[in-house]
């Protein structure tokens, strides 16, 4: 079974999240983000790669007095390599970056969920939103013993990617488990 790589609860403080990213997230109005523009990137050591169709975006909406509502979307590969040009400086020796976007059908689902959240807000209901990125991965024979994961988010059409979590050691992630061989 593939190991699960998780960058949980991106809207809550995390020691692996750069302070500049915390500020960026605090200033981001998620109600105004166009879901079609939303991009996610994952950086892993060479020899470790996400499995196809395993990278997910998880939105958890919690409204006072109600159980949290979790929606998870399987992300599609980002076909245009030019979109990740801003991450070239992040690709150091021995590292690789993969980038993803929402499928068009999921863009419609996220837009509908956002409309529902805004209607609740207008009715005076208070709540919170948490975003998580997850992936299942495998290793090749060249995989290092220590696997550091970095995740990125892009929320604006003309903006760049910014790190959500930087250099999280998978050995420190509960439930990450052993990376199985690829293939």
Residue frames relative to the residue before (quaternion, step in Angstrom):
aa qw qx qy qz dx dy dz
X 1.0000 0.0000 0.0000 0.0000 0.00 0.00 0.00
X 0.4785 -0.6918 0.4520 0.2970 3.64 -0.80 0.94
X 0.4975 -0.6297 0.5046 0.3183 3.52 -1.14 0.64
X 0.3639 -0.7237 0.5491 0.2059 3.52 -1.14 0.69
X 0.1741 -0.7528 0.6288 0.0870 3.54 -0.83 1.05
X 0.0154 0.8367 -0.5454 0.0472 3.58 -0.59 1.02
X 0.1156 -0.7255 0.6741 0.0766 3.52 -1.17 0.79
X 0.0680 -0.8795 0.4701 0.0281 3.58 0.36 1.24
X 0.8848 0.1085 -0.0462 0.4508 3.48 -1.42 0.39
X 0.0180 -0.8685 0.4953 -0.0123 3.51 0.64 1.12
X 0.6762 0.4942 -0.3101 0.4498 3.58 1.15 -0.35
X 0.6351 0.4584 -0.3530 0.5118 3.56 1.22 0.17
X 0.6496 -0.5545 0.3505 0.3843 3.55 -1.14 0.56
X 0.0309 0.7773 -0.6271 0.0405 3.52 -1.09 0.74
X 0.5017 -0.6851 0.4315 0.3045 3.56 -0.82 0.92
X 0.6699 0.4863 -0.3073 0.4695 3.61 1.18 -0.37
X 0.5809 0.5617 -0.3804 0.4498 3.57 1.28 -0.04
X 0.4463 -0.6922 0.4937 0.2792 3.57 -0.77 1.00
X 0.5920 -0.5916 0.4141 0.3579 3.59 -1.07 0.76
X 0.6344 0.5361 -0.3397 0.4412 3.60 0.97 -0.79
X 0.6435 0.5048 -0.3214 0.4773 3.59 1.09 -0.65
X 0.6033 0.5444 -0.3578 0.4600 3.59 1.05 -0.69
X 0.6505 0.5042 -0.3085 0.4768 3.56 0.97 -0.88
X 0.6449 0.5249 -0.3162 0.4567 3.58 0.93 -0.92
X 0.6797 0.4801 -0.2943 0.4701 3.60 0.88 -0.88
X 0.6386 0.5306 -0.3285 0.4502 3.58 0.99 -0.80
X 0.7149 0.4323 -0.2425 0.4932 3.60 1.09 -0.67
X 0.5698 0.6066 -0.3794 0.4042 3.59 1.25 -0.17
X 0.2375 -0.7418 0.6138 0.1283 3.54 -0.90 1.00
X 0.2543 -0.8146 0.5021 0.1402 3.57 -0.08 1.27
X 0.5739 0.5741 -0.3845 0.4397 3.59 1.20 -0.32
X 0.7181 0.4434 -0.2439 0.4778 3.59 1.17 -0.51
X 0.5190 0.6454 -0.4205 0.3705 3.62 1.22 -0.18
X 0.3641 -0.6869 0.5848 0.2316 3.54 -1.02 0.85
X 0.4055 -0.7431 0.4690 0.2517 3.62 -0.47 1.12
X 0.5917 0.5746 -0.3702 0.4275 3.61 1.15 -0.48
X 0.6694 0.4926 -0.2840 0.4781 3.58 1.22 -0.48
X 0.5312 0.6649 -0.3947 0.3464 3.57 1.18 -0.56
X 0.0015 0.7890 -0.6127 0.0454 3.55 -0.89 1.04
X 0.1507 -0.7570 0.6315 0.0738 3.53 -1.20 0.68
X 0.0398 -0.7799 0.6236 0.0347 3.58 -1.06 0.73
X 0.1751 -0.7645 0.6164 0.0700 3.54 -1.19 0.70
X 0.1223 -0.7733 0.6188 0.0640 3.58 -0.92 0.95
X 0.0358 0.7844 -0.6135 0.0840 3.53 -0.87 1.09
X 0.5970 -0.5435 0.4258 0.4085 3.57 -1.21 0.33
X 0.5705 -0.5395 0.4718 0.4011 3.56 -1.19 0.53
X 0.7064 0.3975 -0.3227 0.4887 3.54 -0.97 0.85
X 0.7062 0.2749 -0.2271 0.6117 3.58 1.31 -0.06
X 0.0832 0.8099 -0.5763 0.0705 3.56 -0.85 0.92
X 0.5317 -0.6026 0.4807 0.3508 3.55 -1.18 0.58
X 0.4615 -0.6522 0.5221 0.2985 3.54 -1.10 0.67
X 0.6064 -0.5647 0.4007 0.3910 3.60 -1.07 0.62
X 0.8613 0.0704 -0.1008 0.4931 3.54 -1.12 0.89
X 0.5255 0.6312 -0.4254 0.3801 3.58 1.03 0.71
X 0.5722 0.5761 -0.4016 0.4235 3.61 1.20 -0.21
X 0.0574 -0.8267 0.5588 -0.0316 3.53 -0.73 1.13
X 0.2458 -0.6943 0.6538 0.1732 3.47 -1.37 0.48
X 0.0995 -0.8023 0.5882 0.0207 3.56 -0.73 1.09
X 0.1040 -0.7707 0.6277 0.0336 3.53 -0.85 1.06
X 0.0602 -0.7881 0.6126 0.0066 3.56 -0.80 1.03
X 0.0991 -0.7878 0.6078 0.0134 3.55 -0.61 1.20
X 0.0593 -0.7798 0.6233 0.0001 3.53 -0.82 1.07
X 0.0608 -0.7739 0.6303 -0.0012 3.55 -0.78 1.11
X 0.6018 -0.5939 0.3919 0.3629 3.55 -0.92 0.95
X 0.8344 0.2142 -0.1803 0.4747 3.53 -0.95 0.96
X 0.7226 0.3723 -0.2444 0.5286 3.62 1.20 0.01
X 0.5732 -0.5693 0.4585 0.3703 3.53 -1.23 0.47
X 0.5693 -0.5921 0.4325 0.3719 3.61 -1.06 0.63
X 0.2500 -0.7343 0.6127 0.1512 3.53 -1.14 0.73
X 0.1141 -0.8045 0.5827 0.0175 3.55 -0.65 1.18
X 0.0285 -0.7612 0.6479 0.0051 3.51 -0.96 0.97
X 0.0865 -0.7976 0.5965 0.0222 3.55 -0.85 0.99
X 0.1376 -0.7937 0.5922 0.0214 3.54 -0.95 1.01
X 0.3350 -0.7012 0.5905 0.2178 3.57 -0.92 0.92
X 0.3092 -0.7826 0.5181 0.1532 3.56 -0.70 1.10
X 0.3834 -0.7077 0.5522 0.2173 3.54 -1.20 0.68
X 0.5970 -0.5491 0.4388 0.3866 3.55 -1.19 0.55
X 0.4134 -0.6752 0.5540 0.2575 3.53 -1.11 0.72
X 0.3169 -0.8109 0.4660 0.1576 3.56 -0.33 1.26
X 0.7175 0.4408 -0.2495 0.4782 3.61 1.07 -0.67
X 0.3039 -0.7802 0.5139 0.1868 3.63 -0.28 1.18
X 0.5569 0.6147 -0.3891 0.4008 3.59 1.18 -0.42
X 0.6001 0.5876 -0.3570 0.4088 3.58 1.15 -0.54
X 0.7414 0.3715 -0.2363 0.5064 3.59 1.13 -0.47
X 0.2647 0.7941 -0.5077 0.2039 3.57 1.24 0.36
X 0.6366 0.5545 -0.3236 0.4272 3.59 1.05 -0.72
X 0.6655 0.4937 -0.3038 0.4701 3.59 1.23 -0.29
X 0.3609 0.7587 -0.4857 0.2414 3.61 1.22 0.03
X 0.6592 0.5221 -0.3074 0.4454 3.58 1.00 -0.79
X 0.6286 0.5395 -0.3248 0.4563 3.58 1.24 -0.39
X 0.6345 0.5211 -0.3276 0.4674 3.58 1.21 -0.47
X 0.0122 -0.8034 0.5922 -0.0600 3.51 -0.11 1.35
X 0.7208 -0.4141 0.3091 0.4620 3.55 -1.29 0.16
X 0.8257 0.2203 -0.1855 0.4851 3.52 -0.91 0.99
X 0.6827 0.4381 -0.2888 0.5086 3.61 1.26 0.13
X 0.1120 -0.7719 0.6221 0.0684 3.57 -1.25 0.50
X 0.2255 -0.7674 0.5888 0.1164 3.57 -1.19 0.65
X 0.1124 -0.7471 0.6529 0.0539 3.53 -1.11 0.85
X 0.1351 -0.8054 0.5743 0.0569 3.59 -1.01 0.79
X 0.1392 -0.8085 0.5717 -0.0045 3.53 -1.14 0.81
X 0.1379 -0.7540 0.6371 0.0812 3.52 -1.38 0.37
X 0.5831 -0.5418 0.4554 0.3987 3.55 -1.31 0.14
X 0.4943 -0.5941 0.5364 0.3392 3.57 -1.18 0.58
X 0.6213 -0.5604 0.3777 0.3966 3.65 -1.05 0.58
X 0.6349 0.5222 -0.3405 0.4564 3.63 0.98 -0.74
X 0.6731 0.4827 -0.2968 0.4753 3.58 1.04 -0.74
X 0.5401 0.5875 -0.4083 0.4432 3.60 1.16 -0.48
X 0.6552 0.5065 -0.3041 0.4708 3.59 0.96 -0.88
X 0.6533 0.5108 -0.3145 0.4620 3.62 0.99 -0.81
X 0.6594 0.4910 -0.3106 0.4771 3.59 0.96 -0.83
X 0.6257 0.5332 -0.3312 0.4631 3.59 1.02 -0.79
X 0.6554 0.5007 -0.3077 0.4744 3.61 0.95 -0.83
X 0.6434 0.5099 -0.3188 0.4737 3.60 0.98 -0.83
X 0.6382 0.5219 -0.3252 0.4631 3.58 1.00 -0.79
X 0.6268 0.5281 -0.3357 0.4643 3.61 0.98 -0.82
X 0.6439 0.5184 -0.3135 0.4673 3.58 0.99 -0.85
X 0.6536 0.5075 -0.3157 0.4642 3.59 0.94 -0.87
X 0.6635 0.5021 -0.3087 0.4609 3.60 0.94 -0.84
X 0.6275 0.5227 -0.3354 0.4697 3.61 1.05 -0.74
X 0.6420 0.5142 -0.3217 0.4690 3.59 0.99 -0.77
X 0.6376 0.5288 -0.3175 0.4615 3.54 1.02 -0.85
X 0.6537 0.5140 -0.3060 0.4635 3.58 0.99 -0.85
X 0.6631 0.4791 -0.2966 0.4926 3.59 1.16 -0.56
X 0.5817 -0.6193 0.3561 0.3888 3.57 1.29 0.06
X 0.4618 0.6626 -0.4672 0.3596 3.59 1.22 0.17
X 0.2523 -0.7694 0.5724 0.1294 3.55 -0.88 0.97
X 0.1158 0.8045 -0.5736 0.1023 3.54 -1.06 0.73
X 0.3150 -0.7266 0.5738 0.2088 3.50 -1.34 -0.20
X 0.2556 -0.7375 0.6080 0.1454 3.50 -1.33 0.44
X 0.0548 -0.7610 0.6456 0.0331 3.55 -0.99 0.88
X 0.1694 -0.7735 0.6060 0.0763 3.54 -1.04 0.85
X 0.0099 -0.7920 0.6104 -0.0040 3.56 -0.99 0.83
X 0.2073 -0.7402 0.6271 0.1257 3.52 -1.22 0.60
X 0.0207 0.8061 -0.5904 0.0346 3.57 -0.87 0.92
X 0.0105 -0.7865 0.6174 0.0125 3.56 -1.26 0.36
X 0.3005 -0.6774 0.6274 0.2393 3.52 -1.28 0.42
X 0.0732 -0.8219 0.5649 -0.0089 3.54 -0.91 0.88
X 0.1805 -0.7450 0.6299 0.1249 3.48 -1.39 0.25
X 0.3479 -0.7326 0.5477 0.2057 3.56 -1.29 0.25
X 0.3404 -0.6787 0.6043 0.2416 3.51 -1.27 0.53
X 0.7205 -0.4128 0.3068 0.4651 3.58 -1.26 -0.04
X 0.6894 0.4956 -0.2748 0.4512 3.58 1.16 -0.59
X 0.4009 0.7394 -0.4692 0.2692 3.61 1.22 0.08
X 0.4383 -0.6916 0.5053 0.2725 3.58 -0.99 0.81
X 0.6088 -0.5455 0.4239 0.3901 3.57 -1.24 0.32
X 0.7512 0.3083 -0.1625 0.5606 3.56 0.97 -0.91
X 0.1019 -0.8048 0.5844 0.0181 3.57 -0.64 1.14
X 0.1070 -0.7883 0.6055 0.0213 3.55 -0.64 1.20
X 0.1808 -0.7893 0.5846 0.0507 3.55 -0.84 1.09
X 0.0114 -0.7495 0.6617 0.0155 3.56 -1.08 0.83
X 0.1120 -0.7836 0.6079 0.0623 3.58 -0.99 0.86
X 0.1727 -0.7804 0.5980 0.0591 3.54 -1.18 0.71
X 0.1571 -0.7629 0.6207 0.0895 3.52 -1.28 0.50
X 0.0929 -0.7479 0.6540 0.0649 3.54 -1.18 0.69
X 0.0951 -0.8429 0.5296 0.0036 3.58 -0.67 1.10
X 0.7425 0.3541 -0.1997 0.5324 3.59 1.23 -0.27
X 0.5725 -0.6259 0.3941 0.3537 3.61 -0.96 0.81
X 0.7720 0.3059 -0.1762 0.5286 3.60 0.97 -0.77
X 0.5442 0.6219 -0.3953 0.4010 3.58 1.28 0.05
X 0.4644 -0.6643 0.5077 0.2919 3.50 -1.29 0.16
X 0.6234 -0.4857 0.4400 0.4264 3.50 -1.37 -0.02
X 0.0634 -0.7639 0.6380 0.0732 3.56 -1.16 0.59
X 0.5325 -0.6561 0.4240 0.3258 3.59 -1.02 0.74
X 0.2978 -0.7234 0.5962 0.1804 3.52 -1.06 0.83
X 0.7655 -0.0162 0.0459 0.6416 3.52 0.86 -1.03
X 0.1424 -0.8070 0.5706 0.0532 3.55 -0.88 0.93
X 0.8806 -0.0334 -0.0097 0.4725 3.52 -0.99 1.04
X 0.1844 0.7616 -0.5844 0.2109 3.54 0.73 1.14
X 0.3301 -0.7422 0.5532 0.1851 3.57 -0.71 1.08
X 0.4328 -0.7347 0.4573 0.2524 3.58 -0.57 1.15
X 0.5615 0.5882 -0.3967 0.4258 3.59 1.16 -0.39
X 0.6900 0.4707 -0.2694 0.4793 3.59 1.21 -0.49
X 0.5992 0.5637 -0.3599 0.4401 3.62 1.27 -0.09
X 0.3937 -0.7270 0.5060 0.2459 3.60 -0.54 1.14
X 0.8259 0.2330 -0.1859 0.4786 3.56 -0.94 0.90
X 0.4479 0.6972 -0.4638 0.3134 3.60 1.23 -0.04
X 0.2100 -0.8264 0.4997 0.1522 3.56 1.03 -0.71
X 0.6708 -0.4701 0.4030 0.4082 3.50 -1.41 -0.13
X 0.4187 -0.6828 0.5333 0.2721 3.57 -1.01 0.78
X 0.3270 -0.7501 0.5375 0.2037 3.59 -0.71 1.02
X 0.6053 -0.5406 0.4204 0.4059 3.58 -1.21 0.29
X 0.4768 -0.6418 0.5176 0.3045 3.58 -1.15 0.65
X 0.7876 0.3485 -0.2481 0.4435 3.53 -1.23 0.53
